[in-house]
Amino acid sequence: MLEAIVHKYPHNHPKCSKRKYYTRVLPSVLRDSPSVFTHGDFQRKNVLVTRDDTAIMIDWEEAAWYPTFWEYAMTMYSCRWNDYWHSWVVKILEEYPNEYAWMEMVLRE
């Protein structure tokens, strides 16, 4: 999966001046992450809580096999930072702050 991220970047950003840099460094910084099945779009809008405090995940269209850091990185990437959601994320998902930082840079290009 990581190879796909690295190989896809130059195709999605052909004119980006960081293209060669990311192509060179991403394999070394986004490594050692086995693939796991993940929801792919873990946001408040996709979590329903029942009256007995059971959490139900909806909207599974982004679900797939991704690197272990993917769910955390994409969840933090989609945070609006104007509320408390990020403080709940760390109670639910394992944190991967370094991988999130790199994915943030790549996705914001």
C-alpha positions as CSV (number, residue, x, y, z in Angstrom):
1,M,0.0,0.0,0.0
2,L,2.8,2.5,0.8
3,E,4.3,1.9,-2.6
4,A,1.0,3.0,-4.1
5,I,1.0,6.2,-2.1
6,V,4.5,7.0,-3.2
7,H,3.9,6.1,-6.8
8,K,0.6,7.9,-7.0
9,Y,1.9,11.2,-5.8
10,P,3.9,12.2,-8.9
11,H,0.9,11.4,-11.1
12,N,-1.4,13.5,-8.9
13,H,1.0,16.4,-8.6
14,P,3.1,16.5,-11.9
15,K,4.1,20.1,-11.6
16,C,4.8,20.2,-7.8
17,S,8.3,21.1,-7.1
18,K,8.3,18.7,-4.1
19,R,7.5,15.7,-6.3
20,K,11.0,14.4,-6.5
21,Y,11.6,15.0,-2.8
22,Y,8.5,13.1,-1.7
23,T,9.2,10.3,-4.1
24,R,12.6,9.9,-2.5
25,V,11.7,10.3,1.2
26,L,8.2,8.9,1.6
27,P,9.4,5.3,1.3
28,S,11.7,5.8,4.3
29,V,9.3,7.8,6.5
30,L,6.1,5.8,5.8
31,R,7.4,2.3,6.3
32,D,6.9,-0.7,8.6
33,S,3.1,-0.3,8.5
34,P,1.3,-3.5,7.8
35,S,-2.1,-3.2,6.1
36,V,-5.2,-3.4,8.2
37,F,-8.9,-3.2,7.3
38,T,-10.1,0.3,8.2
39,H,-13.2,2.4,7.9
40,G,-11.3,5.1,6.0
41,D,-13.5,8.0,6.9
42,F,-13.7,8.2,10.7
43,Q,-15.4,11.5,11.4
44,R,-18.2,12.5,13.9
45,K,-20.7,12.5,11.1
46,N,-20.1,8.8,10.6
47,V,-20.6,7.7,14.3
48,L,-24.0,7.1,15.7
49,V,-24.4,6.7,19.4
50,T,-27.5,4.9,20.7
51,R,-29.4,5.6,23.9
52,D,-27.4,2.8,25.6
53,D,-24.1,4.4,24.5
54,T,-23.4,1.9,21.8
55,A,-21.4,3.4,18.9
56,I,-22.3,2.4,15.4
57,M,-20.1,3.3,12.4
58,I,-21.9,4.2,9.2
59,D,-20.8,5.2,5.7
60,W,-18.3,2.5,4.9
61,E,-17.7,3.5,1.2
62,E,-14.0,4.5,2.0
63,A,-13.3,1.2,3.8
64,A,-10.3,-0.8,2.5
65,W,-7.0,-2.2,3.5
66,Y,-4.7,0.6,4.4
67,P,-1.4,1.0,6.4
68,T,-1.9,1.0,10.2
69,F,-1.5,4.7,10.5
70,W,-4.1,5.6,7.8
71,E,-7.2,5.8,10.0
72,Y,-5.5,8.2,12.5
73,A,-3.8,10.3,9.8
74,M,-7.0,10.7,7.7
75,T,-9.1,11.4,10.8
76,M,-6.8,14.1,12.0
77,Y,-6.5,15.5,8.5
78,S,-10.2,16.0,8.4
79,C,-10.4,17.6,11.8
80,R,-11.8,21.2,11.8
81,W,-9.9,22.0,15.0
82,N,-12.6,24.3,16.2
83,D,-14.2,21.8,18.6
84,Y,-13.2,18.9,20.8
85,W,-13.3,16.0,18.3
86,H,-9.5,15.7,18.2
87,S,-9.5,15.0,21.9
88,W,-11.9,12.1,21.4
89,V,-9.9,10.6,18.6
90,V,-6.9,9.9,20.8
91,K,-9.2,7.9,23.1
92,I,-10.4,5.8,20.3
93,L,-7.5,5.4,17.8
94,E,-3.8,4.7,18.3
95,E,-1.8,7.8,17.5
96,Y,0.6,8.1,14.6
97,P,1.6,11.8,14.8
98,N,4.7,11.5,12.6
99,E,2.8,9.7,9.8
100,Y,-0.1,12.2,10.2
101,A,2.3,15.1,9.7
102,W,3.8,13.6,6.5
103,M,0.4,12.8,5.1
104,E,-0.8,16.3,5.9
105,M,2.0,17.7,3.9
106,V,1.4,15.4,1.0
107,L,-2.4,15.9,0.9
108,R,-2.3,19.7,1.3
109,E,-0.2,20.1,-1.9
